[in-house]
Amino acid sequence: MSTLFPSPTTLPVWQQLATLAAAPQPHLRDRLAEPGREQQMQASAAGTGIRIDFSRQALDGTVWDALMDLARQAGVERQRDAMFRGDVINTSEQRAVLHVALRGTPGASGSDAPWGADIQQQVQTELDRVCAFADRVRAGTVKGSTGLAITDVVNIGIGGSDLGPRMAADALAPLCSDGKSGVRVHFVSNPDAWALHSTLRGLDPLTTLIIVASKTFTTQETMTNAASARRWLLDAGIEGAAQSPHLVAITAAPQKSGAAGYPAEHTFTFWDWVGGRYSLWSALGLPLAIAIGSKAFREFLAGGQAMDAHFRSAPLDKNLPVILAMSGVWNRNFLLCPTQLLSTYPSRLVRFAPFVQQMDMESNGKRIRKDGQPCNTDTGPIIWGGLGIDGQHAYFQLLHQGTHRVPVEFVGVLNEDTPLPLAAEHHRVVNLNLRAQAQALAVGRDEASTLQALMAEGMSAEQAEVFVSQRSFKGDVPSSTIWLDALTPHSLGALIALYEHKVFTQAAIWGINAYDQWGVELGKTMAKQMEKQ
Ligand SMILES: O=P(O)(O)OC[C@H]1O[C@](O)(CO)[C@@H](O)[C@@H]1O
């Protein structure tokens, strides 16, 4: 196994990169002054509506070529093909990793469905069930125990069984509804009683559908909330078999949900080869499909599929997931930046950073390699972030003048079509801020320019001397900007797949298994032991 997954630090190119990083580095201000840099350091993926501008990364052509060599020598392409083929790449759990199959083109075969016809068929059958059910809920033909149409759906789940559908529903539901009519979709993840209570207290049990989303159907937090929601139904006089119309299970363990009384016709399944944090594309996407409708849900899947096609075929140096991953490796392993900020400017992407945080940190927060040897280099960074404009008025001060160097991934949307009279002005302000922050973080403001600026404000030369260092900006903060043509179901699907493949590529470089999560087990085990005591 060690020859298949060589420790990256044993590769000569790793040493070359270390030497390049140790050499004096030009300031980003000077790099950006190089003619043609901004045009050259852009890449897009056909059919996804996504372009990345990585001209503000603190690297040059020599570093870039070495990073591409590293990706080649670490076997990124070989490992990618193994994933799409359905090889058992999650070795510690002996599972394939095939969330990519969930967004395969319907009816595809051969190299368009390298995971094989059986999986393609299973996926298609379950997707059709999910879509049909979602549309029936939206049409008001799914009825509660007294024959009243369902008006509210409560998704109970946590981690991967919550973050993805919740994030995507926030991003897309406003686009797919008028905000006044239609079924409302709610999400509860936290077992603190207030989380469930504050959702349920506004709802009518007779018109509420409870979805319990859990891959394992054993997660304590979810089971606690599910039991409490069923008690709420009971207290409203909905008991025994009458609860069935109000209950839905989404799980990879249907025997467990069946034993707990969830009706088979309301049980939607997925498979052990779908990791929880990669499961939004599966039946776990049902609450999203209810929120946006099956047509938009299928467009969302197609967006993910378009990014898969790009990831499988684009040359490494034009490959968007590889570009994000390798600039991240440069920042993490060679410029020694421990964190990565994800800063989204469209407000509908309010939950994108927490979603990516789980995807990345639960995947690449590992210190042991696939071959059982310790990683002798840093692995996944701390991912943090949120809405960019709000961040500007909260933590951006630290980015500009604190002692940390925090690489940033900005996400922006080029075209917004919001039915508000002054929408164009809102949009202009948002993107102006994104561009200004990326530029300010990169170029900063040196003391000479600051002195001039202070004197232009009316300060005397003596006063300006006192304040000049506090009012200067070091700059040289690396960033990339991911531009979406528009925020649609299709482009969101592509954006999520972009991040999935970024995480995959970094794991391939570090030689770690991105698809297990043994780290979260110890706390769970201890909670069980303490419960017994
Ligand atoms: O879907 P389940 O089995 O309830 O698990 C929920 C979450 O718990 C974890 O296993 C650990 O936090 C995640 O990977 C998963 O998304």
Ligand as a Chemical Component Dictionary entry (heavy atoms), coordinates in Angstrom:
data_LIG
# 
_chem_comp.id                   LIG 
_chem_comp.type                 NON-POLYMER 
_chem_comp.pdbx_formal_charge   0 
_chem_comp.three_letter_code    LIG 
# 
loop_
_chem_comp_atom.comp_id 
_chem_comp_atom.atom_id 
_chem_comp_atom.alt_atom_id 
_chem_comp_atom.type_symbol 
_chem_comp_atom.charge 
_chem_comp_atom.model_Cartn_x 
_chem_comp_atom.model_Cartn_y 
_chem_comp_atom.model_Cartn_z 
_chem_comp_atom.pdbx_ordinal 
LIG O1 O1 O 0 -26.841 10.072 9.609  1  
LIG P1 P1 P 0 -26.414 9.602  10.948 2  
LIG O2 O2 O 0 -26.059 8.150  10.960 3  
LIG O3 O3 O 0 -27.448 9.930  11.985 4  
LIG O4 O4 O 0 -25.080 10.374 11.325 5  
LIG C1 C1 C 0 -25.053 11.770 11.444 6  
LIG C2 C2 C 0 -23.651 12.300 11.438 7  
LIG O5 O5 O 0 -22.891 11.717 12.470 8  
LIG C3 C3 C 0 -21.548 11.495 12.040 9  
LIG O6 O6 O 0 -21.359 10.140 11.892 10 
LIG C4 C4 C 0 -20.557 11.935 13.010 11 
LIG O7 O7 O 0 -20.732 13.261 13.379 12 
LIG C5 C5 C 0 -21.480 12.205 10.687 13 
LIG O8 O8 O 0 -20.524 11.679 9.850  14 
LIG C6 C6 C 0 -22.863 12.030 10.190 15 
LIG O9 O9 O 0 -23.140 12.915 9.148  16 
# 
loop_
_chem_comp_bond.comp_id 
_chem_comp_bond.atom_id_1 
_chem_comp_bond.atom_id_2 
_chem_comp_bond.value_order 
_chem_comp_bond.pdbx_ordinal 
LIG O1 P1 DOUB 1  
LIG P1 O2 SING 2  
LIG P1 O3 SING 3  
LIG P1 O4 SING 4  
LIG O4 C1 SING 5  
LIG C1 C2 SING 6  
LIG C2 O5 SING 7  
LIG C2 C6 SING 8  
LIG O5 C3 SING 9  
LIG C3 O6 SING 10 
LIG C3 C4 SING 11 
LIG C3 C5 SING 12 
LIG C4 O7 SING 13 
LIG C5 O8 SING 14 
LIG C5 C6 SING 15 
LIG C6 O9 SING 16 
# 
